[in-house]
Amino acid sequence: MPASARRLACVDTTLQDPLVGQVLDGRYRVEARIAVGGMATVYRAVDTRLDRVLALKVMHPSLAADASFVERFIREAKSVARLAHPNVVQVFDQGTDGAYVYLAMEYVAGCTLRDVLRERGALQPRAALDILEPVLAALGAAHRAGFVHRDMKPENVLIGDDGRVKVADFGLVRAVDTVTNTTGTVLGTVSYLAPEQIEHGTADPRVDVYACGILLHEMLTGEKPHDGDSPATVLYKHLHEDVPPPSAAVPGMAYELDELVASATARNPEIRPHDAVALLARAREARGGLGEEQLDAMPPQALTVEHDNAEDRTSVIPRALTVPRPLPVDEDDGGGPGSFRRTSRLPSPPPLPPRRRLALRRGPTAIVVAVLLFLGVGTGVWYINSGQFTQVPPLLSKTEQEARDRLADAGLGVGRVEEAYSDTVERGTVISTDPKAGARIRGNAPVSLVLSKGPQTVRVPDLDGYRLDEARSVLKDEGLEPGMVTRAFSEDVPRGSVISTEPVKGTEVRADSAVALTVSKGSPVDVPDVTGDDLEDARAELAEAGLKVEVAAERVNSEHDAGAVARQSPQAGREVAEGDTVTLTLSKGPEMVEVPDVVGDGVDEARQKLEGAGFRVKEDRGLLGLFGDTVKGQSVEGGDTAPKGSTITLRIR
């Protein structure tokens, strides 16, 4: 879409927004709509008291009508406002104005990471790490302060015009459960949910670590690791499939980056970094192990965007992010602020002392001697510092023969050659070296190699009939992880024992893969109807059906006598497992209600009064009242009380 058309579309939608042009709380003048999300709309506004531009996040009226939601929203906003970090979007104020509940926040002029990915596709590793590290710094500060973001995604990573990276929407996600929604917006959210969030609803700092691993994968490859036609498909993949290494989509991707993604996105949270601070340390360690070529490697999924015409460019990315940072220049080399020439001239040597100049005049012999002396000393210094050392070349992902050839070219020998399993490095290629690549070793010292045996595979054991605790123990002994547990009725398998596994028994899977278990609930039992029975009779009938009984503490009014069963849960006719519990709520007896006096009223009016008081109505017309329309009498006199829900008979003549 041309830039002019995009601007027009933006203006049109802004004009349709009723808040634009209004002043909230007598202070915040709403100027334009920036974005619309699942729970709020974000506007650019001006604080008329302090005369500063800020972002105003206004909750949707449907959510603002929920008092409990608003209370939690305010509580979280106050907590996050105390989290001061340069990479966190700051919260300035919170308030309400009629039906509007809002947050006043720091305004970040720029774009989101989603905009960058949409326009750029995949990013170079250096750029991906430059974005990831400040995100982790922000999350690390939050984790150490007791916050969990829970909804990390590219839309919540803001990149300012000056290149600063900030994380938005801290804490607000605690007030809304977006997982249960099935809109397209949620499909974007579920792509970053950790398995434990999906399976158990639990969220500690490791769910943010998992989401950041997904973010890194998406930045490096230009695509989400788990995708599908529906949220359910994506959720299933999070639970049952490992995140593939970025090198599967970008051949030649550095092994350190594969390892960084793998550690952050481990399906078992116990083996992930425990919080964003720990992941940040690993990210910096991975960066340190990469060379300049690896950091600046251009992935094939990267898209090229032209920015030649600054007046009419369609890019949403701030121009500051598209211009390389200038390198230092000499003051006298003619390079201005836009010059990118490296400083390569050495400083002029200091003037020689008078005696030294005199010595040089004595003849060429002195000069030759001085030069030879200088070269000899320089060579000695070089040999002591560098000449006797050889740098270990990078050998990751090379075959054994290629590694031997490279070492021989560098004048180094080959030491021990060992093998180890690897989920990310191709079988027969180098996983690691000792010493590591870039290390300096003396002379032709040997370098040990570790070659990949490929991923370690394990056969799913036959667990049919095992108790759940036994099955979990066997899986761990076999190098597998117990996965999601689903319960189902079975006529043949005892309650609490395994019916089947997914993948099925005998299937070869990678070590540490999760195996889903289907566990028997036993034979199905139809819940008998015990409403209206006294408690002892109800207990006996339920026990005979193989069910347990629990009596609720509260009692309720009902049509049944006091002490009888007023209601039951599960209801009669439902299928449950043998040994399940049925909760019984006992009756306090019927609620007594005063009966309205309707004698002399018309039939319709009388019926309306009695039904409004909670009674049922029956008409007795007899032979003489077939065509009558006036109440001549009622079974319970007006002013007396009767059980609510009971029937009042009207005599009509």
C-alpha positions, 0 to 999 in steps of 0.5 A, spaced: 500 500 500 502 506 498 504 511 504 499 516 502 494 511 502 496 508 508 496 515 511 489 516 509 486 509 512 489 511 518 486 518 518 479 515 516 479 510 522 482 515 527 476 519 525 471 514 527 473 513 534 469 517 539 475 518 544 479 522 539 479 529 540 476 528 548 480 530 554 480 524 559 480 526 566 480 533 565 488 532 563 489 527 557 487 530 550 487 524 546 490 526 539 490 519 535 489 512 535 495 508 535 493 500 536 487 496 538 488 490 542 484 484 545 483 488 551 484 495 550 486 501 545 492 505 545 492 512 543 497 518 543 495 523 547 498 529 551 498 531 558 495 538 558 498 539 565 505 537 564 505 538 556 508 532 554 506 526 549 504 519 552 501 513 550 494 512 553 491 505 554 484 505 555 480 498 556 475 496 552 468 498 555 466 491 555 472 489 560 471 495 564 464 493 566 467 487 570 469 490 577 473 484 579 477 485 572 478 493 574 480 492 581 486 487 578 488 491 573 489 497 577 493 493 582 497 490 577 498 497 574 501 500 581 505 494 582 508 495 575 509 503 576 514 501 581 518 497 576 523 502 573 528 499 568 530 503 561 528 497 557 521 497 560 515 502 558 514 506 564 507 507 567 505 514 569 498 514 571 492 510 572 485 512 573 477 512 570 473 517 567 466 515 567 466 508 563 473 509 561 479 505 565 486 508 562 493 507 563 498 513 562 504 510 559 511 512 556 510 514 549 515 510 544 515 513 537 518 507 533 515 500 531 514 493 534 518 487 533 512 485 529 513 490 524 520 489 523 519 481 522 513 483 517 518 487 513 525 484 514 523 477 514 529 474 518 534 478 521 542 477 522 544 474 528 547 480 531 541 484 530 537 478 533 541 478 539 541 486 539 534 486 540 533 479 545 538 482 550 535 488 552 528 484 552 531 479 557 534 485 561 527 488 562 524 481 563 530 479 568 529 486 572 521 484 572 523 476 575 527 479 580 522 483 582 517 478 583 513 479 576 512 474 570 510 477 564 506 471 561 505 474 554 511 475 551 510 476 543 513 481 538 507 486 539 510 487 546 517 489 544 517 496 542 523 499 538 524 506 538 526 511 533 533 511 536 534 504 536 532 503 544 528 496 545 523 496 550 518 491 553 510 493 554 504 490 557 508 488 564 503 485 569 496 487 565 496 480 562 495 477 569 488 480 568 485 477 562 485 470 560 487 470 553 488 462 552 480 461 552 479 466 546 479 463 539 480 469 535 486 470 530 489 475 535 490 469 540 493 465 535 498 470 535 499 469 542 498 461 543 505 461 538 509 463 544 505 459 550 510 454 554 507 447 555 506 448 562 501 454 561 497 450 556 497 444 560 497 446 567 495 454 567 502 455 571 506 461 570 513 462 573 519 466 570 520 460 565 514 461 561 517 468 559 524 464 558 520 459 553 517 465 549 523 469 548 526 462 545 520 462 540 522 470 539 529 468 538 527 463 533 522 467 529 528 473 529 533 468 526 528 464 521 523 469 519 517 464 521 514 461 528 517 454 530 510 451 531 504 454 526 497 451 524 490 452 522 487 453 529 490 455 536 488 447 538 493 445 533 499 450 535 497 448 542 498 441 541 505 442 537 507 446 543 506 440 548 508 434 543 514 437 539 520 440 540 522 447 537 526 445 531 533 448 531 534 455 527 539 451 522 534 447 520 531 453 516 537 457 515 543 452 513 550 454 516 547 457 522 552 457 528 551 451 533 551 456 539 545 459 536 541 453 536 543 451 543 541 458 545 534 456 542 534 449 545 535 451 552 530 456 552 525 452 549 526 446 552 519 443 553 521 440 560 521 447 564 526 444 569 532 444 564 530 451 562 534 457 564 531 459 571 529 466 569 531 471 564 537 473 567 540 466 567 538 466 559 541 473 558 548 470 561 547 464 556 545 469 550 552 473 551 556 467 552 553 465 545 555 472 542 562 471 545 563 465 541 561 467 534 565 471 529 564 477 525 562 473 519 557 469 523 554 475 527 553 478 520 551 472 516 544 474 512 539 469 512 536 467 506 529 469 509 531 476 509 527 481 505 530 487 502 527 494 503 529 500 499 529 506 503 532 511 498 526 516 497 526 518 504 520 523 503 515 517 500 517 510 503 513 505 505 517 502 511 514 502 518 521 501 521 524 508 523 530 510 518 534 510 524 534 503 524 536 502 517 542 506 517 549 503 519 552 506 525 558 510 523 565 508 525 570 513 528 573 517 523 579 522 523 578 529 524 583 531 518 581 526 513 575 529 510 570 525 513 564 528 515 558 525 520 556 520 514 563 518 513 564 510 514 571 510 513 575 506 518 581 510 522 587 506 519 593 511 519 598 510 525 599 516 529 606 520 527 612 518 531 614 523 537 620 527 535 627 524 536 631 527 542 637 531 539 642 526 541 639 521 537 638 525 531 646 527 531 647 519 531 643 518 525 647 523 521 653 519 523 652 515 517 648 509 514 651 504 518 648 507 524 641 507 521 642 499 519 644 497 525 638 501 529 633 498 524 636 491 525 636 492 532 629 494 532 626 488 527 630 483 532 627 486 538 620 486 535 620 479 532 622 477 539 616 480 542 612 478 537 614 471 538 613 471 545 606 474 545 604 470 538 609 467 534 609 461 538 602 460 538 597 457 533 589 459 533 584 453 533 580 454 527 572 454 527 570 446 526 563 446 528 559 442 523 565 440 519 566 432 518 571 429 521 576 429 515 574 436 513 576 438 521 583 434 520 584 438 513 583 444 517 587 443 523 593 440 518 593 447 514 593 451 521 599 446 523 595 443 528 594 435 530 588 431 532 588 429 539 582 424 541 576 423 537 570 422 541 562 421 539 556 424 543 549 425 541 546 431 539 539 434 537 541 439 533 548 437 529 548 432 523 551 425 525 558 425 523 560 432 524 563 436 529 559 438 535 565 441 539 573 442 540 578 442 546 580 447 546 575 451 543 575 455 536 579 461 537 583 459 543 591 460 542 595 453 543 603 452 542 606 449 536 602 443 533 599 441 540 593 436 538 586 438 538 580 433 541 574 433 537 567 431 539 563 428 533 555 428 533 552 421 533 545 425 531 539 425 536 539 419 541 533 415 540 529 411 544 523 406 543 517 408 547 516 402 552 509 398 553 506 401 558 499 398 558 496 396 564 502 400 568 499 404 574 500 412 572 506 412 577 509 406 575 509 408 568 512 415 569 518 412 573 519 407 567 519 413 562 524 417 566 528 410 566 528 410 559 530 417 558 523 420 556 519 425 559 512 423 562 507 428 558 500 430 558 495 425 562 488 424 559 483 420 563 478 415 559 473 410 561 475 403 560 471 396 561 478 392 561 483 396 564 483 398 572 482 405 574 489 409 575 492 404 570 495 406 563 490 404 557 495 407 551 501 412 550 502 417 544 506 416 540 504 408 541 509 403 544 515 401 540 515 408 536 522 411 536 523 418 538 528 422 541 531 422 548 527 427 552 521 427 548 514 427 552 510 421 551 502 422 553 499 417 557 491 415 557 489 413 564 483 409 565 477 412 569 475 405 570 468 402 568 463 408 567 457 409 572 450 412 571 449 417 577 442 415 580 437 421 582 437 422 589 434 429 590 428 429 595 431 423 598 433 423 606 441 423 607 441 416 609 437 413 603 441 417 598 448 415 601 446 408 601 444 408 594 450 412 592 454 407 595 451 401 592 453 404 585 460 405 587 460 412 589 463 416 594 458 422 598 460 429 600 455 433 603 456 441 602 456 445 608 451 450 605 443 448 605 438 451 601 431 453 600 427 448 596 421 444 595 423 438 598 423 437 606 428 440 611 434 435 611 432 432 604 437 432 598 435 439 595 440 438 589 446 433 587 453 434 583 454 431 578 446 431 576 443 424 575 444 420 569 451 423 568 457 418 567 462 418 572 468 413 574 467 408 580 469 411 586 468 418 584 465 423 589 457 426 588 456 432 592 449 433 596 446 439 598 441 439 603 434 442 603 432 447 609 425 446 607 421 451 602 421 458 603 415 461 605 412 466 602 406 471 603 400 469 598 397 475 594 390 476 595 387 476 588 379 475 589 375 479 585 381 480 580 381 478 573 384 471 571 390 474 567 392 479 573 391 474 578 396 469 575 401 475 574 401 477 581 401 469 584 407 467 579 411 474 580 411 472 588 413 465 586 407 460 585 404 456 580 397 457 578 392 452 577 385 454 574 378 451 577 372 453 572 367 448 574 361 448 569 359 455 571 366 458 570 367 456 563 366 463 560 368 467 567 373 471 567 373 473 575 377 470 581 371 468 586 376 464 591 383 461 592 386 455 595 390 459 600 387 465 603 391 472 601 395 474 607 397 467 609 404 464 607 405 458 603 412 454 600 415 458 594 414 454 588 407 451 591 401 451 587 395 456 588 388 454 585 384 459 583 376 458 583 373 462 577 366 463 576 
